[in-house]
Amino acid sequence: MLITTTPTIEGRPIHDYRGVVTGEVIIGANFLKDFMAGIRDIFGGRSGSYEKVLIEAKEAALKEMCERAEALRANAVVGVDIDYETIGQGNSMIMVACSGTAVVI
């Protein structure tokens, strides 16, 4: 499955539009990650544990979106947008949502 943020794919004409597809993932962040991220905020540096969670959530959301595109018999998704949000009590969960247009190229 070809995925792109652009509305077209250079050199590959779009033959059919199959519809909008989405993928959504919500992952909870645990106390230890919050504690370690808080320490990094004080002393500086990147939070590897949060970065890993975000990468896993993004990959899962994109996979879900691609599965929905395949169900529509598409072989590409164009115009992909990925959004990140914190939700839940105390912003304890991370939501990653992606959307795009399933197409046949």
TORTOR-701988 format. One record per residue: residue in one letter; y, x, z of N, C-alpha, C, O in turn. Coordinates in nm, 2 decimals. Example, Ala and Ser with C-alpha at 12.3 -4.5 7.8 and 13.67 -1.06 7.14 Angstrom:
BEGIN
SITE type nnorth  neast    nup canorth caeast   caup cnorth  ceast    cup onorth  oeast    oup
SITE    a  -0.57   1.32   0.78   -0.45   1.23   0.78  -0.33   1.32   0.78  -0.33   1.42   0.85
SITE    s  -0.22   1.28   0.71   -0.11   1.37   0.71   0.00   1.29   0.79   0.11   1.34   0.80
END
This chain:
BEGIN
SITE type nnorth  neast    nup canorth caeast   caup cnorth  ceast    cup onorth  oeast    oup
SITE    m  -0.12   0.09   0.00    0.00   0.00   0.00   0.12   0.09   0.00   0.14   0.18   0.09
SITE    l   0.21   0.07  -0.10    0.33   0.14  -0.11   0.44   0.07  -0.03   0.46  -0.05  -0.05
SITE    i   0.51   0.14   0.06    0.61   0.08   0.15   0.74   0.16   0.12   0.74   0.28   0.12
SITE    t   0.85   0.08   0.10    0.98   0.15   0.08   1.09   0.06   0.13   1.08  -0.06   0.14
SITE    t   1.20   0.13   0.18    1.32   0.06   0.23   1.41   0.02   0.11   1.50  -0.06   0.13
SITE    t   1.38   0.07   0.00    1.47   0.04  -0.12   1.42  -0.09  -0.18   1.30  -0.13  -0.17
SITE    p   1.51  -0.16  -0.25    1.47  -0.29  -0.31   1.39  -0.28  -0.44   1.33  -0.38  -0.49
SITE    t   1.38  -0.16  -0.50    1.30  -0.14  -0.62   1.23   0.00  -0.60   1.26   0.08  -0.51
SITE    i   1.14   0.02  -0.69    1.06   0.15  -0.69   1.09   0.21  -0.83   1.04   0.16  -0.93
SITE    e   1.16   0.33  -0.83    1.19   0.39  -0.96   1.07   0.41  -1.04   0.97   0.47  -1.00
SITE    g   1.07   0.37  -1.17    0.96   0.39  -1.26   0.85   0.30  -1.24   0.75   0.31  -1.32
SITE    r   0.86   0.20  -1.15    0.75   0.11  -1.12   0.81  -0.03  -1.13   0.85  -0.08  -1.02
SITE    p   0.80  -0.10  -1.24    0.86  -0.24  -1.24   0.79  -0.33  -1.15   0.66  -0.33  -1.14
SITE    i   0.86  -0.43  -1.09    0.80  -0.53  -1.01   0.76  -0.65  -1.10   0.85  -0.70  -1.17
SITE    h   0.63  -0.68  -1.10    0.58  -0.79  -1.19   0.58  -0.92  -1.12   0.59  -1.03  -1.19
SITE    d   0.57  -0.93  -0.98    0.56  -1.05  -0.91   0.61  -1.04  -0.77   0.57  -0.94  -0.70
SITE    y   0.68  -1.13  -0.72    0.73  -1.14  -0.58   0.64  -1.23  -0.51   0.62  -1.35  -0.55
SITE    r   0.57  -1.19  -0.40    0.48  -1.27  -0.33   0.54  -1.33  -0.20   0.47  -1.42  -0.14
SITE    g   0.65  -1.29  -0.15    0.71  -1.35  -0.04   0.74  -1.24   0.07   0.70  -1.13   0.07
SITE    v   0.81  -1.29   0.17    0.85  -1.21   0.29   0.73  -1.19   0.38   0.66  -1.29   0.41
SITE    v   0.71  -1.07   0.42    0.61  -1.04   0.52   0.67  -0.97   0.64   0.77  -0.90   0.63
SITE    t   0.61  -0.99   0.76    0.66  -0.93   0.88   0.54  -0.87   0.96   0.43  -0.89   0.94
SITE    g   0.58  -0.78   1.05    0.49  -0.73   1.15   0.56  -0.72   1.28   0.68  -0.67   1.28
SITE    e   0.50  -0.76   1.39    0.57  -0.75   1.52   0.47  -0.69   1.62   0.35  -0.72   1.63
SITE    v   0.53  -0.61   1.71    0.45  -0.55   1.82   0.53  -0.54   1.94   0.65  -0.51   1.94
SITE    i   0.48  -0.58   2.05    0.54  -0.57   2.18   0.46  -0.48   2.27   0.34  -0.51   2.30
SITE    i   0.52  -0.38   2.32    0.44  -0.28   2.41   0.52  -0.27   2.54   0.64  -0.25   2.54
SITE    g   0.45  -0.28   2.65    0.51  -0.26   2.78   0.52  -0.11   2.82   0.43  -0.03   2.79
SITE    a   0.63  -0.08   2.88    0.65   0.06   2.93   0.61   0.06   3.07   0.65  -0.03   3.15
SITE    n   0.53   0.16   3.11    0.49   0.16   3.25   0.58   0.24   3.35   0.67   0.31   3.30
SITE    f   0.55   0.23   3.47    0.64   0.29   3.58   0.65   0.44   3.56   0.76   0.49   3.58
SITE    l   0.54   0.50   3.54    0.54   0.65   3.53   0.63   0.70   3.42   0.70   0.79   3.43
SITE    k   0.62   0.63   3.30    0.70   0.67   3.19   0.85   0.65   3.22   0.93   0.73   3.19
SITE    d   0.88   0.54   3.29    1.02   0.51   3.33   1.07   0.62   3.43   1.18   0.66   3.41
SITE    f   0.98   0.66   3.52    1.02   0.76   3.62   1.05   0.89   3.55   1.15   0.95   3.58
SITE    m   0.96   0.93   3.46    0.98   1.06   3.40   1.10   1.06   3.30   1.17   1.16   3.29
SITE    a   1.12   0.94   3.24    1.24   0.93   3.15   1.36   0.94   3.23   1.46   1.00   3.19
SITE    g   1.36   0.88   3.35    1.48   0.89   3.44   1.51   1.03   3.48   1.63   1.07   3.49
SITE    i   1.41   1.11   3.51    1.43   1.25   3.54   1.49   1.33   3.42   1.58   1.41   3.44
SITE    r   1.44   1.30   3.30    1.49   1.36   3.18   1.64   1.32   3.16   1.72   1.41   3.11
SITE    d   1.67   1.20   3.19    1.81   1.16   3.18   1.90   1.24   3.27   2.02   1.27   3.23
SITE    i   1.85   1.28   3.39    1.93   1.36   3.48   1.95   1.50   3.43   2.05   1.56   3.43
SITE    f   1.83   1.56   3.39    1.83   1.70   3.35   1.85   1.73   3.20   1.87   1.84   3.16
SITE    g   1.84   1.62   3.12    1.85   1.64   2.98   1.72   1.65   2.91   1.62   1.68   2.98
SITE    g   1.71   1.64   2.78    1.59   1.65   2.71   1.54   1.52   2.66   1.59   1.42   2.69
SITE    r   1.44   1.53   2.58    1.38   1.42   2.51   1.26   1.36   2.60   1.20   1.43   2.67
SITE    s   1.24   1.23   2.58    1.14   1.16   2.65   1.02   1.15   2.56   1.01   1.05   2.48
SITE    g   0.93   1.25   2.56    0.81   1.25   2.48   0.72   1.12   2.49   0.66   1.07   2.40
SITE    s   0.71   1.08   2.62    0.62   0.96   2.64   0.68   0.83   2.57   0.61   0.76   2.52
SITE    y   0.81   0.81   2.58    0.87   0.70   2.51   0.87   0.72   2.36   0.84   0.62   2.29
SITE    e   0.89   0.84   2.31    0.88   0.86   2.17   0.74   0.83   2.12   0.73   0.77   2.01
SITE    k   0.64   0.86   2.19    0.50   0.84   2.15   0.48   0.69   2.14   0.42   0.64   2.05
SITE    v   0.53   0.61   2.24    0.52   0.47   2.25   0.59   0.40   2.13   0.53   0.31   2.06
SITE    l   0.71   0.45   2.10    0.78   0.40   1.98   0.71   0.42   1.85   0.70   0.34   1.76
SITE    i   0.66   0.54   1.83    0.58   0.58   1.71   0.46   0.49   1.70   0.44   0.44   1.59
SITE    e   0.39   0.47   1.81    0.27   0.39   1.80   0.30   0.24   1.77   0.23   0.18   1.69
SITE    a   0.41   0.19   1.83    0.45   0.05   1.80   0.50   0.04   1.66   0.47  -0.06   1.59
SITE    k   0.57   0.13   1.61    0.62   0.13   1.47   0.50   0.13   1.37   0.50   0.05   1.28
SITE    e   0.41   0.22   1.39    0.29   0.22   1.30   0.21   0.09   1.31   0.16   0.05   1.21
SITE    a   0.19   0.04   1.43    0.12  -0.09   1.44   0.19  -0.20   1.37   0.13  -0.29   1.30
SITE    a   0.32  -0.21   1.38    0.40  -0.32   1.32   0.39  -0.30   1.17   0.38  -0.40   1.09
SITE    l   0.40  -0.18   1.11    0.39  -0.16   0.97   0.25  -0.19   0.92   0.24  -0.25   0.81
SITE    k   0.15  -0.16   1.00    0.01  -0.19   0.96   0.00  -0.34   0.95  -0.06  -0.39   0.85
SITE    e   0.05  -0.42   1.05    0.04  -0.56   1.05   0.11  -0.62   0.93   0.06  -0.71   0.86
SITE    m   0.23  -0.57   0.90    0.30  -0.62   0.78   0.22  -0.59   0.65   0.22  -0.68   0.56
SITE    c   0.16  -0.48   0.64    0.08  -0.44   0.52  -0.04  -0.53   0.51  -0.07  -0.58   0.40
SITE    e  -0.10  -0.57   0.62   -0.22  -0.66   0.62  -0.18  -0.79   0.57  -0.25  -0.86   0.49
SITE    r  -0.06  -0.84   0.61   -0.01  -0.97   0.56   0.02  -0.96   0.41   0.00  -1.06   0.34
SITE    a   0.08  -0.85   0.37    0.11  -0.83   0.22  -0.02  -0.83   0.14  -0.03  -0.89   0.04
SITE    e  -0.13  -0.76   0.19   -0.26  -0.76   0.12  -0.32  -0.90   0.11  -0.38  -0.93   0.01
SITE    a  -0.30  -0.98   0.22   -0.35  -1.12   0.22  -0.28  -1.20   0.10  -0.34  -1.30   0.06
SITE    l  -0.16  -1.16   0.06   -0.09  -1.23  -0.05  -0.12  -1.16  -0.18  -0.06  -1.19  -0.28
SITE    r  -0.22  -1.07  -0.18   -0.26  -0.99  -0.30  -0.14  -0.91  -0.35  -0.13  -0.89  -0.48
SITE    a  -0.06  -0.85  -0.27    0.05  -0.76  -0.31   0.00  -0.62  -0.30  -0.10  -0.59  -0.22
SITE    n   0.06  -0.53  -0.37    0.02  -0.39  -0.36   0.14  -0.30  -0.32   0.13  -0.18  -0.32
SITE    a   0.25  -0.36  -0.28    0.37  -0.29  -0.23   0.45  -0.38  -0.15   0.45  -0.50  -0.16
SITE    v   0.54  -0.32  -0.06    0.63  -0.39   0.01   0.77  -0.32   0.00   0.78  -0.20   0.03
SITE    v   0.87  -0.39  -0.05    1.00  -0.33  -0.08   1.10  -0.39   0.02   1.08  -0.50   0.08
SITE    g   1.21  -0.32   0.03    1.32  -0.37   0.12   1.29  -0.37   0.26   1.33  -0.46   0.34
SITE    v   1.20  -0.28   0.31    1.15  -0.28   0.45   1.26  -0.25   0.55   1.34  -0.15   0.53
SITE    d   1.27  -0.33   0.65    1.37  -0.30   0.76   1.29  -0.30   0.89   1.20  -0.38   0.91
SITE    i   1.32  -0.20   0.98    1.25  -0.19   1.11   1.35  -0.20   1.22   1.45  -0.13   1.22
SITE    d   1.32  -0.29   1.31    1.42  -0.31   1.43   1.34  -0.28   1.56   1.23  -0.31   1.57
SITE    y   1.42  -0.23   1.65    1.37  -0.20   1.79   1.45  -0.27   1.89   1.57  -0.27   1.88
SITE    e   1.39  -0.34   1.98    1.46  -0.41   2.09   1.38  -0.39   2.22   1.26  -0.37   2.22
SITE    t   1.46  -0.40   2.33    1.40  -0.41   2.46   1.40  -0.55   2.51   1.51  -0.62   2.49
SITE    i   1.30  -0.60   2.57    1.29  -0.74   2.61   1.22  -0.74   2.74   1.17  -0.64   2.79
SITE    g   1.22  -0.86   2.80    1.15  -0.88   2.93   1.24  -0.86   3.05   1.35  -0.81   3.03
SITE    q   1.18  -0.89   3.16    1.25  -0.87   3.29   1.28  -0.72   3.31   1.19  -0.64   3.31
SITE    g   1.41  -0.68   3.32    1.45  -0.55   3.34   1.42  -0.46   3.21   1.41  -0.34   3.22
SITE    n   1.42  -0.53   3.10    1.40  -0.45   2.97   1.27  -0.37   2.98   1.27  -0.25   2.94
SITE    s   1.17  -0.42   3.03    1.04  -0.35   3.06   0.95  -0.34   2.94   0.84  -0.27   2.95
SITE    m   0.98  -0.41   2.83    0.90  -0.41   2.72   0.98  -0.37   2.59   1.10  -0.39   2.58
SITE    i   0.91  -0.31   2.50    0.97  -0.26   2.37   0.91  -0.35   2.26   0.79  -0.35   2.24
SITE    m   1.00  -0.41   2.18    0.95  -0.48   2.06   0.99  -0.41   1.94   1.11  -0.37   1.92
SITE    v   0.90  -0.39   1.85    0.92  -0.34   1.71   0.89  -0.45   1.61   0.78  -0.50   1.61
SITE    a   0.98  -0.48   1.53    0.96  -0.58   1.43   1.00  -0.52   1.29   1.10  -0.45   1.28
SITE    c   0.92  -0.54   1.19    0.95  -0.50   1.06   0.93  -0.61   0.96   0.85  -0.70   0.98
SITE    s   1.01  -0.61   0.85    1.00  -0.71   0.75   1.03  -0.65   0.61   1.10  -0.55   0.60
SITE    g   0.98  -0.71   0.51    1.00  -0.67   0.38   0.95  -0.77   0.28   0.91  -0.88   0.32
SITE    t   0.96  -0.74   0.15    0.92  -0.84   0.05   0.79  -0.78  -0.01   0.79  -0.67  -0.07
SITE    a   0.68  -0.86  -0.01    0.55  -0.83  -0.07   0.57  -0.85  -0.22   0.61  -0.95  -0.27
SITE    v   0.53  -0.74  -0.30    0.54  -0.75  -0.44   0.41  -0.69  -0.51   0.33  -0.62  -0.45
SITE    v   0.40  -0.72  -0.64    0.30  -0.66  -0.72   0.37  -0.57  -0.82   0.46  -0.61  -0.89
SITE    i   0.34  -0.44  -0.82    0.40  -0.35  -0.91   0.30  -0.30  -1.02   0.33  -0.22  -1.10
END
